[in-house]
Amino acid sequence: MPLVSFSFEVNGASPDEEFFFGVTFGGNTTSEAKLLIDKVKGYTNLFVINNWDLALNETALTEICDCAVDANLYIMVYFGFVFFDFSRLYPRWQDLFAEAGIEPFHVPWLVAAGDRWGEKFLGAYVLDEPGSKQIDLGHYSGYTTTHAGSNQTTFANVSDYSDAARRFVRGVGSYYVQRLNNVSYLGSIPNSTGVTIPVFTADNALYWFDYLAGYDAVFAEFGWNHNEAQHIALCRGAANVQNKQWGTIITWASNDPPYLASGAQMLQQMNTAYYSGAKYLIVFNYPQLNPYGALTEEHFTAMETFWNRIHSFPGNVVGKMESEVALVLPKDYAWGMRQADDKIWGLWPADDLSPIIGEKIATLISKYGLKLDIIYDDCQFNYTEKYSEIYYWNSSTPLYTSSMPIIIPSNALYATLMTVAITIICIPFYVITKRKNGESKKQLLQIRHRKPA
């Protein structure tokens, strides 16, 4: 399989702009984390602590972060939820947390993280896959009932797609995201302390609306034979228009052991993500099938090969792919787009427009590959100056917005692009609901602060 190395130069960024590449840690102990850190520290620069139990254990979480930073790695920490005001919990919930030995340390811990680890602390990974959960289950939390057992009412009596969009953005944004990164949000961490916590998540649907909710960066998921070019187009397009960052996370290839793709396949996924301009590239590493997690020597070899290639050949590289063409979808039309029968907002079945849009996406990916972004019609964003060609969902003729030509790759790139094409063209839509780490304390996961009315 052909391999190519790429430069850091993209969209006018300086060649030394930081690119974050690393693994998740799903184990439970500091010793397990230290073993993985020692294994990957020579060819990664990011360590993501992605374990529900550790997010509730201040001592272990701090120790692992210290180990990673001591190894010169950047860190990111997963939180299923963030304690903001323990006093707002019902007494029986307070008792449940006390019985489990869990202290509400999140806010002071996050506020102090910048002082303790400086720029090495990138931020908090909060509420995994809100868009995917919305499409699959009808609620971004992943739960159709509340902690009290009653049905969720967030989307009760929703009137139309725009109403659903408002409720999704308000719910995810005000309850999960903006309490960490929005200084204007009364009672938020930055509002009360002056410390802003960047917020991240991974997803495979509704990227546009994740960003509207306030996420600083979203990681497009590569896995389950999904169309990677489509996920890049949706995630990168949303980030591009909304002036945010984006990345990718390589996750399970299937729900059956050994779960992950081969090392060779994973290497190509890394190349595709990096070549497409991702600022973050993460390898999902769960469950603990061996002392290092789910990753094996072939995966570590692929990671090291990728790392060496992007750092070792500055004189013989090609630039990253820049998005030049956009497909504009109808405002708030949140069809899942992963498979033909995906719902719209998880609330309505696919309609007559869904196959039309699906066919248009497939046609444009076949024509433009990784140069395509998929965005939404939204008057609060001016996207016309960002692309040389713009297609609208209801038109087959592109709007030319500039005289900038679309660059056709040179022969030197042909072999690599043909390989990338295998992963981006004419791949069937289907989804297998994955199970990530963090399900071990489901009862506690449903215990949240009372949402504001």
C-alpha positions as CSV (number, residue, x, y, z in Angstrom):
1,M,0.0,0.0,0.0
2,P,1.5,3.4,-1.0
3,L,2.5,5.7,1.8
4,V,3.1,9.4,1.7
5,S,4.3,12.0,4.2
6,F,2.6,15.4,4.6
7,S,3.7,18.8,5.7
8,F,2.0,20.8,8.5
9,E,1.2,23.7,6.1
10,V,-2.5,24.1,5.6
11,N,-4.9,27.1,5.1
12,G,-2.1,29.6,5.7
13,A,-1.0,28.1,9.0
14,S,2.6,28.1,9.9
15,P,4.6,24.8,9.3
16,D,5.2,24.4,13.0
17,E,1.5,24.7,14.0
18,E,0.8,22.0,16.6
19,F,-0.7,18.7,15.4
20,F,-2.0,16.5,18.1
21,F,-1.7,12.7,17.7
22,G,-2.3,10.1,20.4
23,V,-4.3,7.4,22.0
24,T,-7.1,7.0,24.5
25,F,-6.6,5.2,27.8
26,G,-9.5,3.1,29.0
27,G,-7.8,1.3,31.9
28,N,-8.5,1.9,35.6
29,T,-5.1,2.2,37.3
30,T,-2.1,4.5,37.2
31,S,0.2,1.6,36.5
32,E,-1.8,0.6,33.4
33,A,-1.6,4.2,32.2
34,K,2.1,4.4,32.9
35,L,2.7,1.3,30.8
36,L,0.8,2.7,27.8
37,I,2.5,6.1,28.2
38,D,5.9,4.5,28.1
39,K,4.9,2.5,25.0
40,V,3.7,5.5,22.9
41,K,5.5,8.5,24.2
42,G,8.2,8.3,21.4
43,Y,5.7,8.7,18.6
44,T,2.7,10.5,20.0
45,N,2.1,13.8,21.7
46,L,-1.4,13.4,23.1
47,F,-2.9,11.2,25.8
48,V,-6.6,11.1,26.3
49,I,-7.9,9.7,29.7
50,N,-11.2,8.2,28.6
51,N,-12.6,6.3,31.6
52,W,-15.7,6.9,33.5
53,D,-14.3,5.6,36.8
54,L,-11.2,7.7,36.6
55,A,-13.3,10.8,36.0
56,L,-14.7,10.2,39.4
57,N,-11.3,9.5,41.1
58,E,-9.4,12.7,41.7
59,T,-6.2,11.1,43.0
60,A,-5.8,8.6,40.2
61,L,-6.8,11.1,37.6
62,T,-4.2,13.6,38.8
63,E,-1.5,11.0,39.0
64,I,-2.1,9.8,35.4
65,C,-2.1,13.4,34.1
66,D,1.2,14.0,35.9
67,C,2.7,10.9,34.3
68,A,1.6,11.9,30.8
69,V,2.8,15.5,31.2
70,D,6.1,14.2,32.6
71,A,6.5,12.2,29.4
72,N,6.0,15.5,27.4
73,L,2.5,14.5,26.3
74,Y,-0.5,16.8,26.0
75,I,-3.6,15.6,28.0
76,M,-7.3,15.6,27.5
77,V,-9.8,14.2,30.1
78,Y,-13.2,12.6,29.5
79,F,-16.1,13.6,31.7
80,G,-19.6,12.0,31.3
81,F,-20.8,15.0,33.2
82,V,-19.2,17.7,35.3
83,F,-20.2,18.5,38.9
84,F,-21.1,22.1,39.2
85,D,-23.1,22.4,42.4
86,F,-23.3,19.4,44.6
87,S,-25.9,21.1,46.8
88,R,-28.4,21.0,43.9
89,L,-28.5,17.2,44.0
90,Y,-31.3,15.5,46.0
91,P,-30.1,14.1,49.3
92,R,-30.5,10.5,48.2
93,W,-28.1,11.3,45.3
94,Q,-25.6,12.9,47.6
95,D,-25.8,9.8,49.7
96,L,-25.3,7.5,46.7
97,F,-22.2,9.4,45.7
98,A,-20.9,9.4,49.3
99,E,-21.4,5.7,49.5
100,A,-19.4,5.2,46.3
101,G,-16.6,7.4,47.8
102,I,-17.0,10.0,45.1
103,E,-16.3,13.6,45.9
104,P,-17.5,16.5,43.7
105,F,-14.0,17.7,42.7
106,H,-14.5,18.5,39.0
107,V,-14.8,22.3,39.1
108,P,-11.8,23.1,41.3
109,W,-9.8,20.4,39.5
110,L,-10.5,21.9,36.1
111,V,-9.8,25.4,37.3
112,A,-6.4,24.4,38.7
113,A,-5.5,22.2,35.7
114,G,-4.0,25.1,33.7
115,D,-1.8,26.2,36.6
116,R,-0.6,22.6,37.2
117,W,0.0,21.5,33.7
118,G,0.0,24.7,31.7
119,E,-0.5,24.4,27.9
120,K,-0.2,20.6,28.2
121,F,-3.8,20.5,29.5
122,L,-5.9,20.9,26.3
123,G,-9.3,20.7,27.9
124,A,-12.3,18.4,28.7
125,Y,-13.8,15.8,26.5
126,V,-17.5,16.0,27.5
127,L,-20.6,14.0,26.6
128,D,-19.5,11.4,24.0
129,E,-21.4,11.4,20.7
130,P,-24.3,13.8,21.4
131,G,-25.3,13.9,17.8
132,S,-25.2,10.1,17.3
133,K,-27.2,9.5,20.4
134,Q,-29.8,12.1,19.2
135,I,-30.2,10.3,15.9
136,D,-30.2,6.8,17.4
137,L,-32.2,7.3,20.6
138,G,-34.0,10.6,20.2
139,H,-32.0,12.3,23.0
140,Y,-28.4,13.6,23.1
141,S,-27.8,12.3,26.6
142,G,-28.3,8.7,25.4
143,Y,-31.2,8.2,27.8
144,T,-34.8,8.1,26.9
145,T,-35.8,8.4,30.6
146,T,-34.7,10.8,33.4
147,H,-33.0,9.8,36.6
148,A,-36.4,9.6,38.2
149,G,-37.7,7.1,35.7
150,S,-40.0,9.5,33.8
151,N,-39.7,10.0,30.0
152,Q,-37.4,12.7,28.7
153,T,-39.4,15.8,27.8
154,T,-36.7,17.8,26.0
155,F,-38.3,17.2,22.7
156,A,-41.9,16.8,23.8
157,N,-44.3,18.4,21.3
158,V,-41.5,19.5,19.1
159,S,-43.0,21.4,16.1
160,D,-40.5,21.2,13.3
161,Y,-36.8,20.7,12.4
162,S,-35.8,24.2,13.5
163,D,-37.6,23.7,16.9
164,A,-35.6,20.4,17.3
165,A,-32.4,22.2,16.4
166,R,-33.0,24.9,19.0
167,R,-33.7,22.4,21.7
168,F,-30.7,20.3,20.9
169,V,-28.3,23.3,20.8
170,R,-29.8,24.7,24.0
171,G,-29.7,21.4,25.8
172,V,-26.2,20.4,24.9
173,G,-24.8,23.9,25.0
174,S,-26.3,25.3,28.2
175,Y,-26.1,22.1,30.3
176,Y,-22.9,20.5,29.2
177,V,-20.6,22.8,27.1
178,Q,-21.0,26.4,27.8
179,R,-20.7,26.0,31.5
180,L,-17.0,25.3,30.8
181,N,-16.1,27.6,28.0
182,N,-18.6,30.5,27.8
183,V,-17.7,33.5,29.9
184,S,-21.1,35.1,29.2
185,Y,-23.0,32.1,30.7
186,L,-23.9,33.1,34.2
187,G,-22.5,30.7,36.7
188,S,-20.1,29.1,34.3
189,I,-16.5,28.4,35.2
190,P,-15.1,31.2,33.1
191,N,-17.8,33.6,34.3
192,S,-17.0,32.9,37.9
193,T,-13.3,32.2,37.8
194,G,-12.0,33.7,34.6
195,V,-10.7,30.3,33.5
196,T,-11.9,29.0,30.2
197,I,-11.9,25.2,29.6
198,P,-11.9,24.1,26.0
199,V,-14.5,21.4,25.3
200,F,-14.2,18.5,22.9
201,T,-16.3,15.5,21.8
202,A,-16.4,12.7,19.2
203,D,-19.3,12.1,17.0
204,N,-20.6,10.5,13.8
205,A,-23.7,12.7,13.2
206,L,-24.9,16.3,13.6
207,Y,-21.4,17.8,13.7
208,W,-22.9,21.2,12.6
209,F,-25.1,21.3,15.6
210,D,-22.4,20.1,18.0
211,Y,-20.4,23.2,17.1
212,L,-23.5,25.4,17.4
213,A,-23.8,24.1,20.9
214,G,-20.4,25.4,21.7
215,Y,-17.9,22.6,21.3
216,D,-14.4,23.9,20.5
217,A,-13.5,20.9,18.4
218,V,-15.3,17.7,17.3
219,F,-13.6,14.5,16.3
220,A,-15.1,12.7,13.3
221,E,-15.3,9.0,13.9
222,F,-13.6,6.6,11.5
223,G,-15.0,3.1,11.9
224,W,-17.5,0.4,10.9
225,N,-16.8,0.9,7.2
226,H,-18.4,4.3,7.3
227,N,-17.7,6.7,4.4
228,E,-14.7,8.6,5.8
229,A,-14.8,11.3,3.2
230,Q,-18.4,12.1,4.1
231,H,-17.6,12.3,7.8
232,I,-14.6,14.6,7.0
233,A,-16.8,16.8,4.8
234,L,-19.5,17.2,7.5
235,C,-17.1,17.7,10.4
236,R,-14.5,19.9,8.6
237,G,-17.2,21.8,6.8
238,A,-18.9,22.7,10.1
239,A,-15.6,23.7,11.7
240,N,-14.5,25.7,8.7
241,V,-17.7,27.8,8.5
242,Q,-18.1,28.3,12.2
243,N,-14.3,29.0,12.7
244,K,-13.7,26.0,15.0
245,Q,-11.1,23.2,15.1
246,W,-11.7,19.6,14.1
247,G,-10.1,16.2,14.2
248,T,-10.7,12.5,13.8
249,I,-10.8,9.5,16.1
250,I,-10.1,6.0,14.7
251,T,-12.5,3.7,16.5
252,W,-13.7,0.2,16.2
253,A,-14.0,-1.5,12.8
254,S,-16.7,-3.8,14.2
255,N,-18.4,-4.8,17.4
256,D,-16.7,-8.2,17.4
257,P,-13.2,-8.9,18.8
258,P,-10.5,-7.8,18.2
259,Y,-12.7,-4.7,17.3
260,L,-10.0,-2.5,15.7
261,A,-8.9,-2.5,12.1
262,S,-5.5,-3.9,11.0
263,G,-2.4,-1.9,11.4
264,A,-2.2,-1.3,7.6
265,Q,-5.8,-0.1,7.5
266,M,-5.3,2.1,10.5
267,L,-2.2,3.6,8.9
268,Q,-4.3,4.6,5.8
269,Q,-6.9,6.1,8.0
270,M,-4.2,8.2,9.7
271,N,-3.0,9.4,6.3
272,T,-6.5,10.3,5.2
273,A,-7.2,12.3,8.4
274,Y,-3.9,14.1,8.3
275,Y,-4.0,14.8,4.6
276,S,-7.5,16.2,5.0
277,G,-6.3,18.8,7.5
278,A,-7.3,17.3,10.9
279,K,-5.7,19.1,13.8
280,Y,-6.4,16.2,16.2
281,L,-5.9,12.5,15.4
282,I,-6.8,10.1,18.1
283,V,-6.8,6.3,18.2
284,F,-9.5,4.8,20.4
285,N,-8.0,2.1,22.6
286,Y,-10.6,0.0,24.4
287,P,-11.3,-2.5,25.9
288,Q,-8.3,-3.8,27.9
289,L,-7.6,-7.0,25.8
290,N,-3.9,-6.9,26.7
291,P,-1.7,-4.8,29.0
292,Y,-1.9,-1.9,26.6
293,G,-5.6,-2.0,25.9
294,A,-7.0,-3.1,22.5
295,L,-3.9,-2.0,20.5
296,T,-1.4,-4.6,19.5
297,E,2.1,-4.4,18.1
298,E,0.9,-3.9,14.5
299,H,-1.1,-0.9,15.6
300,F,1.9,0.6,17.4
301,T,4.1,0.0,14.4
302,A,1.6,1.8,12.2
303,M,1.4,4.7,14.6
304,E,5.2,5.0,14.8
305,T,5.5,4.8,11.0
306,F,2.9,7.6,10.6
307,W,4.7,9.8,13.2
308,N,8.1,9.3,11.6
309,R,6.8,10.0,8.1
310,I,5.2,13.3,9.0
311,H,8.3,14.5,10.8
312,S,11.2,13.0,8.9
313,F,10.9,14.2,5.3
314,P,10.4,18.0,5.2
315,G,12.1,18.2,1.8
316,N,9.9,15.6,0.1
317,V,6.3,16.3,1.2
318,V,3.0,17.4,-0.2
319,G,0.6,19.9,1.3
320,K,-2.5,19.0,3.1
321,M,-5.8,18.9,1.2
322,E,-7.8,22.2,1.4
323,S,-11.6,22.2,1.1
324,E,-12.6,24.1,-2.0
325,V,-16.1,22.9,-2.7
326,A,-19.2,23.0,-0.5
327,L,-22.6,21.3,-0.6
328,V,-25.2,23.3,1.3
329,L,-28.0,21.4,3.0
330,P,-31.4,22.8,4.0
331,K,-31.3,24.7,7.3
332,D,-31.7,22.4,10.3
333,Y,-32.3,19.3,8.2
334,A,-30.6,16.9,10.6
335,W,-30.9,13.6,8.8
336,G,-28.3,11.2,10.2
337,M,-26.8,10.5,6.8
338,R,-25.0,7.3,7.9
339,Q,-27.5,4.9,6.5
340,A,-30.6,5.2,4.4
341,D,-33.1,4.7,7.2
342,D,-31.4,7.1,9.7
343,K,-34.0,9.3,11.3
344,I,-34.1,13.1,11.2
345,W,-33.3,14.5,14.6
346,G,-34.0,11.0,15.9
347,L,-37.6,12.1,15.9
348,W,-38.9,11.8,12.3
349,P,-38.3,9.1,9.7
350,A,-36.2,9.8,6.7
351,D,-38.3,11.6,4.1
352,D,-38.4,12.0,0.3
353,L,-35.5,14.5,0.4
354,S,-33.2,12.0,2.2
355,P,-32.3,9.8,-0.8
356,I,-31.9,12.9,-3.0
357,I,-29.4,14.4,-0.6
358,G,-27.7,11.0,-0.2
359,E,-27.2,10.6,-3.9
360,K,-25.9,14.2,-4.3
361,I,-23.4,13.6,-1.5
362,A,-22.2,10.4,-3.2
363,T,-21.9,12.1,-6.6
364,L,-19.9,15.1,-5.2
365,I,-17.6,12.8,-3.2
366,S,-16.9,10.8,-6.3
367,K,-16.1,14.0,-8.2
368,Y,-14.2,16.0,-5.6
369,G,-13.1,13.5,-2.9
370,L,-11.5,15.1,0.1
371,K,-11.9,18.6,-1.3
372,L,-15.6,18.6,-0.4
373,D,-17.2,20.2,2.7
374,I,-20.9,19.6,3.6
375,I,-22.5,22.6,5.4
376,Y,-25.9,24.0,6.3
377,D,-27.8,27.0,5.0
378,D,-27.6,29.4,8.0
379,C,-27.8,33.2,7.7
380,Q,-25.6,33.7,10.7
381,F,-22.6,32.4,8.8
382,N,-21.1,33.8,5.6
383,Y,-19.7,30.8,3.8
384,T,-19.7,32.1,0.2
385,E,-16.1,33.5,0.4
386,K,-14.7,30.2,1.8
387,Y,-15.2,28.1,-1.3
388,S,-14.5,28.3,-5.0
389,E,-17.7,26.3,-5.9
390,I,-20.9,25.9,-3.9
391,Y,-23.6,23.4,-4.7
392,Y,-27.0,23.7,-3.1
393,W,-29.1,20.7,-2.1
394,N,-31.9,21.7,-4.6
395,S,-29.7,22.5,-7.6
396,S,-27.4,20.6,-9.8
397,T,-25.5,23.6,-11.0
398,P,-22.7,25.0,-8.8
399,L,-22.4,28.6,-7.9
400,Y,-18.9,29.9,-8.7
401,T,-17.8,32.2,-6.0
402,S,-14.3,33.0,-7.2
403,S,-11.9,32.5,-10.1
404,M,-9.7,30.3,-8.0
405,P,-9.2,27.0,-9.9
406,I,-9.7,23.7,-8.2
407,I,-6.3,22.1,-8.2
408,I,-6.0,18.7,-9.7
409,P,-3.5,16.5,-7.9
410,S,-0.1,16.0,-9.6
411,N,1.1,12.6,-10.7
412,A,3.3,12.4,-7.6
413,L,0.1,12.2,-5.5
414,Y,-1.8,9.8,-7.8
415,A,-0.9,6.6,-6.1
416,T,-1.8,7.9,-2.7
417,L,-5.0,9.4,-3.9
418,M,-6.0,6.1,-5.5
419,T,-5.5,4.4,-2.1
420,V,-7.4,7.1,-0.3
421,A,-10.2,6.7,-2.9
422,I,-10.8,3.2,-1.7
423,T,-12.0,4.6,1.6
424,I,-14.0,7.5,0.3
425,I,-15.9,6.4,-2.8
426,C,-19.1,4.3,-3.1
427,I,-18.9,2.8,0.4
428,P,-22.3,1.6,1.7
429,F,-24.0,3.5,4.4
430,Y,-24.6,1.5,7.5
431,V,-24.0,1.9,11.2
432,I,-23.4,-0.4,14.1
433,T,-24.0,1.2,17.4
434,K,-20.8,1.0,19.3
435,R,-20.2,0.7,23.0
436,K,-17.5,2.9,24.4
437,N,-16.0,2.9,27.8
438,G,-17.9,4.6,30.6
439,E,-20.9,2.3,31.2
440,S,-19.7,0.8,34.4
441,K,-21.7,3.0,36.7
442,K,-24.9,3.6,34.7
443,Q,-26.9,4.5,37.8
444,L,-24.5,7.3,38.6
445,L,-24.3,8.4,35.0
446,Q,-28.0,9.3,35.1
447,I,-27.6,11.4,38.2
448,R,-27.1,14.9,37.0
449,H,-27.8,18.3,38.3
450,R,-31.4,19.4,37.8
451,K,-31.5,21.2,34.5
452,P,-32.7,24.8,34.5
453,A,-36.3,25.2,33.4
